[in-house]
Amino acid sequence: MTDQPKAAADIRPEPETVPPPPGWYDDESGNGKRWWNGKEWSDVRQSKPDRDQRDNKGSGLSIVGYFLAVFAPLIGFIIGLVLAARGERDGTWVIVLSLVFGFLYMAFIL
């Protein structure tokens, strides 16, 4: 078998791989994000926020929910449902507090 040169139509250039654009990407170590400058990874990293920091932020709606759970249990109950739907842990407590005060008000009024 002889080595024959390939015809020009048979030679195809290697496809170029285009690197992703610069930006923040998930770090392979799973510890947050890392900066890609478009050519290589830099040493700049963003760590994930601690779980405690995310959970303890609280919201103004939570405070209003607790207040209304005591003084207007029906409205507090509705706010508790909204908080629970958002995944905030205060939602459950606002609902429970609203039910307790709602039953207390009904017991003393009726």
N, CA, C and O atoms as a DFTB+ gen file, in Angstrom:
440 C
 N C O
     1  1       0.837      -1.176       0.000
     2  2       0.000       0.000       0.000
     3  2       0.888       1.247       0.000
     4  3       1.824       1.348       0.793
     5  1       0.602       2.149      -0.850
     6  2       1.408       3.361      -0.969
     7  2       0.682       4.518      -0.305
     8  3      -0.547       4.579      -0.271
     9  1       1.477       5.424       0.215
    10  2       0.879       6.623       0.807
    11  2       0.518       7.586      -0.305
    12  3       1.386       8.143      -0.978
    13  1      -0.757       7.766      -0.481
    14  2      -1.208       8.690      -1.512
    15  2      -1.678       9.972      -0.853
    16  3      -2.352       9.924       0.176
    17  1      -1.342      11.094      -1.415
    18  2      -1.825      12.351      -0.834
    19  2      -3.340      12.433      -0.972
    20  3      -3.920      11.982      -1.960
    21  1      -3.956      13.013       0.034
    22  2      -5.407      13.164       0.007
    23  2      -5.783      14.306      -0.912
    24  3      -5.069      15.299      -1.047
    25  1      -6.900      14.130      -1.518
    26  2      -7.418      15.191      -2.383
    27  2      -7.821      16.368      -1.512
    28  3      -8.131      16.195      -0.333
    29  1      -7.818      17.544      -2.076
    30  2      -8.158      18.758      -1.337
    31  2      -9.563      18.681      -0.748
    32  3      -9.818      19.256       0.311
    33  1     -10.468      17.986      -1.411
    34  2     -11.835      17.885      -0.921
    35  2     -11.914      16.994       0.314
    36  3     -12.841      17.126       1.113
    37  1     -10.936      16.075       0.480
    38  2     -10.952      15.166       1.622
    39  2     -10.350      15.786       2.877
    40  3     -10.565      15.272       3.975
    41  1      -9.607      16.872       2.740
    42  2      -8.966      17.499       3.891
    43  2      -9.950      18.490       4.503
    44  3     -10.388      19.443       3.859
    45  1     -10.278      18.237       5.753
    46  2     -11.206      19.135       6.466
    47  2     -10.455      19.757       7.634
    48  3      -9.737      19.061       8.353
    49  1     -10.611      21.030       7.822
    50  2      -9.918      21.660       8.950
    51  2     -10.552      21.207      10.270
    52  3     -11.746      20.916      10.345
    53  1      -9.725      21.158      11.285
    54  2     -10.214      20.818      12.616
    55  2     -11.169      21.924      13.074
    56  3     -10.868      23.107      12.918
    57  1     -12.322      21.541      13.641
    58  2     -13.236      22.587      14.123
    59  2     -12.602      23.327      15.303
    60  3     -12.002      22.716      16.187
    61  1     -12.746      24.634      15.296
    62  2     -12.211      25.434      16.383
    63  2     -13.170      25.384      17.560
    64  3     -14.385      25.501      17.396
    65  1     -12.625      25.215      18.716
    66  2     -13.472      25.275      19.908
    67  2     -13.386      26.687      20.451
    68  3     -12.298      27.220      20.672
    69  1     -14.509      27.264      20.654
    70  2     -14.596      28.627      21.159
    71  2     -14.785      28.540      22.669
    72  3     -15.755      27.941      23.132
    73  1     -13.883      29.122      23.439
    74  2     -14.042      29.075      24.892
    75  2     -15.244      29.899      25.331
    76  3     -15.662      30.813      24.619
    77  1     -15.798      29.590      26.483
    78  2     -16.929      30.379      26.975
    79  2     -16.497      31.823      27.258
    80  3     -15.316      32.083      27.488
    81  1     -17.433      32.741      27.243
    82  2     -17.097      34.148      27.498
    83  2     -16.668      34.354      28.947
    84  3     -16.975      33.529      29.808
    85  1     -15.964      35.443      29.220
    86  2     -15.570      35.723      30.601
    87  2     -16.796      35.825      31.503
    88  3     -17.851      36.306      31.091
    89  1     -16.635      35.367      32.730
    90  2     -17.733      35.459      33.695
    91  2     -17.511      34.542      34.872
    92  3     -16.493      33.856      34.966
    93  1     -18.492      34.541      35.783
    94  2     -18.449      33.690      36.964
    95  2     -19.060      32.344      36.617
    96  3     -20.158      32.275      36.065
    97  1     -18.346      31.275      36.942
    98  2     -18.809      29.914      36.689
    99  2     -18.657      29.089      37.967
   100  3     -17.831      29.405      38.824
   101  1     -19.464      28.027      38.086
   102  2     -19.385      27.164      39.259
   103  2     -17.975      26.585      39.381
   104  3     -17.397      26.095      38.411
   105  1     -17.446      26.655      40.588
   106  2     -16.120      26.096      40.853
   107  2     -16.237      24.579      40.917
   108  3     -17.180      24.049      41.504
   109  1     -15.281      23.882      40.315
   110  2     -15.314      22.423      40.298
   111  2     -15.274      21.838      41.698
   112  3     -15.771      20.734      41.920
   113  1     -14.690      22.562      42.648
   114  2     -14.611      22.060      44.016
   115  2     -15.959      22.144      44.722
   116  3     -16.130      21.575      45.801
   117  1     -16.919      22.850      44.121
   118  2     -18.241      22.979      44.736
   119  2     -18.312      24.045      45.808
   120  3     -19.289      24.111      46.553
   121  1     -17.286      24.883      45.896
   122  2     -17.240      25.910      46.932
   123  2     -17.568      27.294      46.415
   124  3     -16.900      28.257      46.792
   125  1     -18.550      27.425      45.583
   126  2     -18.934      28.740      45.089
   127  2     -18.649      28.902      43.609
   128  3     -18.827      27.969      42.825
   129  1     -18.205      30.095      43.232
   130  2     -17.961      30.405      41.828
   131  2     -16.523      30.883      41.641
   132  3     -15.873      31.355      42.574
   133  1     -16.051      30.745      40.405
   134  2     -14.682      31.153      40.065
   135  2     -14.717      31.973      38.786
   136  3     -15.535      31.716      37.902
   137  1     -13.828      32.964      38.685
   138  2     -13.804      33.871      37.537
   139  2     -13.026      33.254      36.381
   140  3     -11.879      32.835      36.537
   141  1     -13.681      33.206      35.206
   142  2     -13.052      32.775      33.949
   143  2     -12.840      34.029      33.140
   144  3     -13.807      34.727      32.835
   145  1     -11.579      34.350      32.773
   146  2     -11.307      35.606      32.070
   147  2     -11.408      35.474      30.555
   148  3     -11.078      36.409      29.824
   149  1     -11.860      34.328      30.086
   150  2     -12.006      34.094      28.659
   151  2     -10.899      33.236      28.090
   152  3     -11.038      32.674      27.004
   153  1      -9.781      33.131      28.831
   154  2      -8.644      32.313      28.384
   155  2      -8.235      31.290      29.431
   156  3      -7.876      30.157      29.110
   157  1      -8.295      31.716      30.703
   158  2      -7.885      30.818      31.776
   159  2      -8.609      31.172      33.071
   160  3      -9.188      32.250      33.206
   161  1      -8.562      30.239      34.017
   162  2      -9.191      30.471      35.319
   163  2      -8.308      31.375      36.154
   164  3      -7.091      31.201      36.200
   165  1      -8.924      32.339      36.813
   166  2      -8.152      33.200      37.705
   167  2      -8.243      32.630      39.125
   168  3      -8.961      31.663      39.378
   169  1      -7.510      33.241      40.026
   170  2      -7.557      32.818      41.423
   171  2      -8.692      33.491      42.188
   172  3      -8.879      33.232      43.376
   173  1      -9.440      34.342      41.522
   174  2     -10.533      35.061      42.164
   175  2     -11.728      34.119      42.302
   176  3     -12.166      33.498      41.334
   177  1     -12.236      34.028      43.512
   178  2     -13.368      33.129      43.788
   179  2     -14.428      33.853      44.601
   180  3     -14.133      34.798      45.332
   181  1     -15.670      33.394      44.460
   182  2     -16.781      33.836      45.307
   183  2     -17.240      32.612      46.068
   184  3     -17.609      31.603      45.466
   185  1     -17.221      32.691      47.375
   186  2     -17.664      31.541      48.153
   187  2     -19.180      31.572      48.298
   188  3     -19.812      32.622      48.178
   189  1     -19.742      30.407      48.556
   190  2     -21.184      30.329      48.789
   191  2     -21.480      30.971      50.136
   192  3     -20.699      30.824      51.077
   193  1     -22.604      31.683      50.240
   194  2     -22.941      32.226      51.564
   195  2     -23.271      31.085      52.514
   196  3     -23.822      30.060      52.112
   197  1     -22.925      31.282      53.778
   198  2     -23.251      30.267      54.773
   199  2     -24.748      30.086      54.863
   200  3     -25.511      31.033      54.671
   201  1     -25.167      28.867      55.155
   202  2     -26.602      28.566      55.275
   203  2     -27.234      29.429      56.362
   204  3     -28.364      29.892      56.208
   205  1     -26.506      29.648      57.470
   206  2     -27.055      30.456      58.547
   207  2     -27.289      31.893      58.104
   208  3     -28.272      32.513      58.510
   209  1     -26.394      32.432      57.273
   210  2     -26.562      33.801      56.798
   211  2     -27.812      33.921      55.933
   212  3     -28.534      34.915      56.022
   213  1     -28.077      32.908      55.090
   214  2     -29.247      32.964      54.219
   215  2     -30.536      32.822      55.022
   216  3     -31.526      33.496      54.736
   217  1     -30.524      31.937      56.036
   218  2     -31.743      31.664      56.778
   219  2     -32.099      32.755      57.772
   220  3     -33.274      32.939      58.089
   221  1     -31.114      33.478      58.264
   222  2     -31.372      34.451      59.317
   223  2     -31.635      35.857      58.812
   224  3     -31.767      36.783      59.613
   225  1     -31.712      36.035      57.511
   226  2     -31.922      37.375      56.984
   227  2     -33.252      37.954      57.450
   228  3     -33.324      39.136      57.788
   229  1     -34.305      37.140      57.474
   230  2     -35.606      37.646      57.871
   231  2     -36.123      38.639      56.847
   232  3     -35.383      39.089      55.972
   233  1     -37.359      38.966      56.960
   234  2     -37.915      39.936      56.029
   235  2     -38.911      40.805      56.774
   236  3     -39.406      40.448      57.843
   237  1     -39.186      41.938      56.186
   238  2     -40.185      42.819      56.775
   239  2     -41.547      42.154      56.832
   240  3     -42.327      42.394      57.754
   241  1     -41.833      41.313      55.839
   242  2     -43.112      40.613      55.812
   243  2     -43.232      39.653      56.993
   244  3     -44.327      39.460      57.521
   245  1     -42.116      39.047      57.413
   246  2     -42.139      38.159      58.580
   247  2     -42.516      38.941      59.835
   248  3     -43.325      38.482      60.641
   249  1     -41.932      40.112      59.993
   250  2     -42.218      40.940      61.169
   251  2     -43.680      41.365      61.178
   252  3     -44.348      41.301      62.210
   253  1     -44.168      41.795      60.030
   254  2     -45.585      42.177      59.918
   255  2     -46.475      40.963      60.202
   256  3     -47.509      41.084      60.858
   257  1     -46.063      39.791      59.701
   258  2     -46.831      38.574      59.929
   259  2     -46.961      38.243      61.400
   260  3     -48.048      37.905      61.868
   261  1     -45.852      38.339      62.142
   262  2     -45.906      38.067      63.586
   263  2     -46.808      39.071      64.299
   264  3     -47.608      38.701      65.159
   265  1     -46.671      40.327      63.938
   266  2     -47.489      41.367      64.569
   267  2     -48.976      41.115      64.321
   268  3     -49.786      41.154      65.247
   269  1     -49.324      40.853      63.053
   270  2     -50.725      40.646      62.722
   271  2     -51.252      39.300      63.222
   272  3     -52.455      39.151      63.433
   273  1     -50.369      38.325      63.413
   274  2     -50.803      37.047      63.974
   275  2     -51.379      37.250      65.368
   276  3     -52.291      36.531      65.777
   277  1     -50.846      38.234      66.101
   278  2     -51.336      38.512      67.455
   279  2     -52.547      39.442      67.434
   280  3     -53.518      39.204      68.153
   281  1     -52.504      40.490      66.624
   282  2     -53.547      41.515      66.682
   283  2     -54.636      41.368      65.617
   284  3     -55.726      41.912      65.792
   285  1     -54.380      40.666      64.544
   286  2     -55.382      40.408      63.493
   287  2     -55.080      39.014      62.918
   288  3     -54.516      38.896      61.830
   289  1     -55.462      37.960      63.661
   290  2     -55.039      36.602      63.298
   291  2     -55.405      36.158      61.887
   292  3     -54.644      35.406      61.278
   293  1     -56.526      36.589      61.353
   294  2     -56.909      36.155      60.002
   295  2     -55.919      36.692      58.966
   296  3     -55.486      35.959      58.077
   297  1     -55.566      37.960      59.084
   298  2     -54.602      38.550      58.154
   299  2     -53.218      37.941      58.387
   300  3     -52.484      37.675      57.435
   301  1     -52.865      37.721      59.654
   302  2     -51.593      37.078      59.974
   303  2     -51.509      35.682      59.377
   304  3     -50.455      35.267      58.896
   305  1     -52.629      34.957      59.411
   306  2     -52.677      33.616      58.833
   307  2     -52.395      33.665      57.332
   308  3     -51.636      32.849      56.808
   309  1     -53.009      34.621      56.650
   310  2     -52.794      34.769      55.197
   311  2     -51.334      35.110      54.907
   312  3     -50.737      34.552      53.987
   313  1     -50.758      36.024      55.690
   314  2     -49.341      36.366      55.499
   315  2     -48.465      35.150      55.780
   316  3     -47.463      34.938      55.096
   317  1     -48.832      34.355      56.775
   318  2     -48.094      33.127      57.062
   319  2     -48.108      32.171      55.884
   320  3     -47.098      31.532      55.588
   321  1     -49.249      32.068      55.209
   322  2     -49.328      31.214      54.019
   323  2     -48.410      31.720      52.907
   324  3     -47.764      30.932      52.216
   325  1     -48.360      33.036      52.743
   326  2     -47.476      33.625      51.722
   327  2     -46.023      33.329      52.067
   328  3     -45.241      32.940      51.200
   329  1     -45.663      33.513      53.332
   330  2     -44.282      33.239      53.747
   331  2     -43.924      31.768      53.556
   332  3     -42.824      31.444      53.108
   333  1     -44.850      30.885      53.897
   334  2     -44.601      29.448      53.730
   335  2     -44.443      29.093      52.256
   336  3     -43.605      28.263      51.901
   337  1     -45.247      29.720      51.396
   338  2     -45.138      29.453      49.956
   339  2     -43.793      29.918      49.408
   340  3     -43.285      29.343      48.446
   341  1     -43.217      30.949      50.008
   342  2     -41.899      31.438      49.596
   343  2     -40.767      30.568      50.136
   344  3     -39.612      30.727      49.743
   345  1     -41.101      29.659      51.029
   346  2     -40.087      28.792      51.615
   347  2     -39.417      29.380      52.842
   348  3     -38.391      28.868      53.287
   349  1     -39.977      30.446      53.398
   350  2     -39.390      31.049      54.594
   351  2     -39.885      30.294      55.816
   352  3     -41.073      29.991      55.933
   353  1     -38.961      29.991      56.729
   354  2     -39.341      29.184      57.890
   355  2     -40.263      29.943      58.840
   356  3     -40.975      29.317      59.625
   357  1     -40.270      31.269      58.789
   358  2     -41.177      32.039      59.642
   359  2     -42.637      31.802      59.279
   360  3     -43.521      32.011      60.111
   361  1     -42.901      31.372      58.056
   362  2     -44.280      31.159      57.627
   363  2     -45.040      30.204      58.522
   364  3     -46.180      30.475      58.898
   365  1     -44.416      29.086      58.867
   366  2     -45.068      28.094      59.730
   367  2     -45.383      28.681      61.093
   368  3     -46.468      28.474      61.636
   369  1     -44.414      29.422      61.647
   370  2     -44.638      30.002      62.980
   371  2     -45.710      31.086      62.963
   372  3     -46.478      31.207      63.918
   373  1     -45.773      31.853      61.920
   374  2     -46.823      32.878      61.819
   375  2     -48.189      32.205      61.714
   376  3     -49.156      32.675      62.314
   377  1     -48.278      31.121      60.965
   378  2     -49.552      30.391      60.848
   379  2     -49.967      29.840      62.206
   380  3     -51.119      29.998      62.609
   381  1     -49.047      29.196      62.916
   382  2     -49.367      28.618      64.229
   383  2     -49.785      29.708      65.204
   384  3     -50.779      29.560      65.914
   385  1     -49.040      30.789      65.241
   386  2     -49.367      31.891      66.144
   387  2     -50.729      32.493      65.801
   388  3     -51.496      32.844      66.697
   389  1     -51.028      32.613      64.525
   390  2     -52.336      33.132      64.109
   391  2     -53.462      32.209      64.566
   392  3     -54.493      32.680      65.048
   393  1     -53.274      30.916      64.421
   394  2     -54.306      29.966      64.854
   395  2     -54.510      30.017      66.361
   396  3     -55.647      30.012      66.834
   397  1     -53.420      30.067      67.115
   398  2     -53.530      30.117      68.576
   399  2     -54.278      31.375      69.014
   400  3     -55.223      31.283      69.798
   401  1     -53.876      32.535      68.528
   402  2     -54.541      33.772      68.934
   403  2     -55.957      33.855      68.375
   404  3     -56.840      34.427      69.014
   405  1     -56.180      33.296      67.199
   406  2     -57.540      33.269      66.658
   407  2     -58.477      32.472      67.551
   408  3     -59.595      32.904      67.832
   409  1     -58.019      31.304      67.999
   410  2     -58.842      30.497      68.906
   411  2     -59.021      31.172      70.262
   412  3     -60.099      31.102      70.852
   413  1     -57.971      31.824      70.759
   414  2     -58.105      32.549      72.037
   415  2     -59.118      33.676      71.928
   416  3     -59.951      33.853      72.817
   417  1     -59.052      34.443      70.837
   418  2     -60.017      35.531      70.660
   419  2     -61.435      34.993      70.579
   420  3     -62.348      35.560      71.180
   421  1     -61.630      33.908      69.845
   422  2     -62.972      33.335      69.724
   423  2     -63.453      32.800      71.077
   424  3     -64.636      32.915      71.395
   425  1     -62.555      32.220      71.872
   426  2     -62.940      31.679      73.177
   427  2     -63.377      32.783      74.117
   428  3     -64.332      32.600      74.872
   429  1     -62.707      33.924      74.095
   430  2     -63.055      35.014      75.010
   431  2     -64.213      35.850      74.502
   432  3     -64.950      36.424      75.303
   433  1     -64.393      35.933      73.188
   434  2     -65.472      36.743      72.643
   435  2     -66.791      35.969      72.676
   436  3     -67.837      36.539      72.986
   437  1     -66.742      34.680      72.359
   438  2     -67.972      33.872      72.328
   439  2     -68.232      33.345      73.666
   440  3     -69.218      32.637      73.870
